[in-house]
Amino acid sequence: MADLYPYLFLAAGLALLAWGGCVLVDGTVHVAKKMNVSSQPIGLARVGFGSSTPELLTSLRATMVGSPGIALGNVVGNNIYNALFILGVTALFLPVRIPQDSSRESMYVMVGVTVLLSFLGKVFHKIGWLWGSFFLLLYGVYVTCLLK
């Protein structure tokens, strides 16, 4: 029976994750309706933040234990996984429409941030507190622009 515990915990974790995803999406739709705004910018800000919190904690932990490569790989890998795998699987079931408004702008921001990260890695070989502060400021500006 003890050999089954990891599988039971995995199954329970996946079930809770699925339930949490449903609650997050339903709550986001509710917030968008209450704020009388499109669900897309709210989704970009709230769902993006909520679904990326585990990556944040993983990257913080990896950096604290001296494995910054895992932190960076987590960020880059998650971005690639979301853009290619999750979007690809979703499109297998239903077409994913790309509206003319903030979706395209957000994709340009994603590409721009990816290019900036690549540049910083090539030139400086690290991201310190100054660039971290700049990234947080950019994120704040981005979310503020989304909600206007």
C-alpha positions as CSV (number, residue, x, y, z in Angstrom):
1,M,0.0,0.0,0.0
2,A,2.9,2.4,0.8
3,D,4.0,2.1,-2.8
4,L,0.7,3.6,-4.0
5,Y,1.0,6.8,-1.9
6,P,2.9,8.7,-4.5
7,Y,0.4,7.9,-7.2
8,L,-2.5,8.7,-4.9
9,F,-0.9,12.1,-4.1
10,L,-0.3,12.7,-7.8
11,A,-3.9,11.9,-8.6
12,A,-5.2,14.0,-5.8
13,G,-2.9,16.9,-6.8
14,L,-4.1,16.7,-10.4
15,A,-7.7,16.6,-9.3
16,L,-7.2,19.7,-7.1
17,L,-5.4,21.4,-9.9
18,A,-8.2,20.8,-12.3
19,W,-10.8,22.0,-9.8
20,G,-8.7,25.1,-9.0
21,G,-8.4,25.9,-12.7
22,C,-12.2,25.8,-13.0
23,V,-12.6,28.0,-10.0
24,L,-10.0,30.4,-11.3
25,V,-11.7,30.7,-14.7
26,D,-15.2,31.1,-13.3
27,G,-14.0,33.7,-10.8
28,T,-12.2,35.6,-13.6
29,V,-15.3,35.7,-15.7
30,H,-17.3,36.9,-12.7
31,V,-14.7,39.7,-12.0
32,A,-14.7,40.8,-15.6
33,K,-18.5,41.1,-15.6
34,K,-18.5,43.0,-12.2
35,M,-15.9,45.4,-13.6
36,N,-17.8,45.7,-16.9
37,V,-14.7,44.9,-19.0
38,S,-13.8,42.3,-21.5
39,S,-12.8,39.0,-20.0
40,Q,-9.6,38.9,-22.1
41,P,-7.5,41.6,-20.3
42,I,-8.7,40.3,-16.9
43,G,-7.8,36.8,-18.1
44,L,-4.3,37.9,-19.2
45,A,-3.7,39.5,-15.8
46,R,-5.5,37.3,-13.3
47,V,-5.3,33.9,-14.9
48,G,-1.8,34.5,-16.0
49,F,-0.8,35.5,-12.5
50,G,-2.7,32.7,-10.9
51,S,-1.4,29.9,-13.1
52,S,2.2,31.2,-12.9
53,T,2.4,31.3,-9.1
54,P,3.7,27.7,-9.0
55,E,6.5,28.7,-11.4
56,L,7.3,31.7,-9.3
57,L,7.7,29.6,-6.2
58,T,9.7,27.0,-8.1
59,S,12.1,29.6,-9.5
60,L,12.5,31.3,-6.1
61,R,13.3,27.9,-4.5
62,A,15.7,26.9,-7.2
63,T,17.6,30.2,-6.9
64,M,17.7,30.0,-3.1
65,V,19.3,26.5,-3.3
66,G,21.9,27.7,-5.8
67,S,20.3,26.4,-9.1
68,P,19.6,29.5,-11.1
69,G,19.6,27.4,-14.3
70,I,16.5,25.7,-13.1
71,A,14.8,29.0,-12.4
72,L,15.6,30.3,-15.9
73,G,14.7,27.0,-17.5
74,N,11.4,27.1,-15.7
75,V,10.6,30.5,-17.0
76,V,11.7,29.9,-20.6
77,G,10.3,26.3,-20.7
78,N,7.0,27.4,-19.3
79,N,6.7,30.2,-21.9
80,I,7.5,27.7,-24.7
81,Y,5.1,25.1,-23.2
82,N,2.3,27.5,-23.0
83,A,2.8,29.0,-26.4
84,L,3.2,25.7,-28.3
85,F,1.9,22.7,-26.4
86,I,-1.1,24.2,-24.5
87,L,-2.2,26.3,-27.4
88,G,-1.7,23.4,-29.8
89,V,-3.7,20.9,-27.6
90,T,-6.5,23.5,-27.2
91,A,-6.6,24.1,-31.0
92,L,-7.1,20.4,-31.5
93,F,-10.4,20.6,-29.8
94,L,-11.7,24.0,-30.8
95,P,-10.3,26.8,-33.0
96,V,-8.6,29.5,-30.9
97,R,-9.7,32.8,-32.2
98,I,-7.2,35.7,-32.0
99,P,-9.1,39.0,-31.6
100,Q,-7.8,42.2,-33.1
101,D,-7.4,43.9,-29.8
102,S,-5.2,43.2,-26.8
103,S,-4.4,39.6,-27.7
104,R,-2.1,40.7,-30.6
105,E,-0.6,43.5,-28.5
106,S,0.1,41.0,-25.7
107,M,1.7,38.6,-28.2
108,Y,4.0,41.4,-29.3
109,V,4.8,42.1,-25.6
110,M,5.6,38.4,-25.1
111,V,8.0,38.4,-28.1
112,G,9.6,41.6,-27.0
113,V,10.2,40.4,-23.5
114,T,11.6,37.2,-24.9
115,V,14.0,39.1,-27.1
116,L,15.0,41.4,-24.1
117,L,15.7,38.3,-21.9
118,S,17.8,36.8,-24.7
119,F,19.7,40.0,-25.1
120,L,20.3,40.3,-21.3
121,G,21.5,36.8,-21.1
122,K,23.9,37.2,-24.0
123,V,25.3,40.5,-22.9
124,F,25.3,40.4,-19.0
125,H,25.0,36.7,-18.3
126,K,22.8,37.4,-15.3
127,I,19.7,39.3,-14.2
128,G,20.2,41.2,-11.0
129,W,18.0,43.4,-8.8
130,L,18.1,46.3,-11.2
131,W,16.8,44.3,-14.2
132,G,14.4,42.5,-11.9
133,S,13.0,45.8,-10.7
134,F,12.7,46.9,-14.3
135,F,10.8,43.7,-15.2
136,L,8.4,44.2,-12.3
137,L,7.8,47.8,-13.4
138,L,7.2,46.7,-17.0
139,Y,4.7,44.1,-15.7
140,G,2.9,46.8,-13.7
141,V,2.7,49.1,-16.7
142,Y,1.5,46.2,-18.9
143,V,-1.3,45.2,-16.5
144,T,-2.3,48.8,-16.0
145,C,-2.6,49.3,-19.8
146,L,-4.6,46.1,-20.1
147,L,-7.2,47.3,-17.6
148,K,-7.7,50.7,-19.2
